[in-house]
């Protein structure tokens, strides 16, 4: 299952978006995809909460954070709990759609 706050688009949009994003190498029973920017002050608490309620993997798209977010995420990345994706685009909806389509 994939938790996403966005609905999928039309067939054309799906093909275009899927061509721009890698398919994950592993499948996860419950994964969350999120786009974030400058969330270092609370991201650890957010991740730990979701791990407690059963989420086993996170796809985190980082929209050019400048607050040390990557340093907070490194232990989770090393444990392969997080797939970290640098994101340099203001197209939040498109990014979530890309990950949702590729993790189904």
ABEGO torsion letter per residue (X at the ends): XBBBABBBBBAAAAAAAAAABBBBABBBABBBBBBBBGAAAAAAAAAAAAAAAGBABBBBBBBGBAAGAAAAAAAAAAAGABBBBBBBBABAAAAAAAAAAAAX
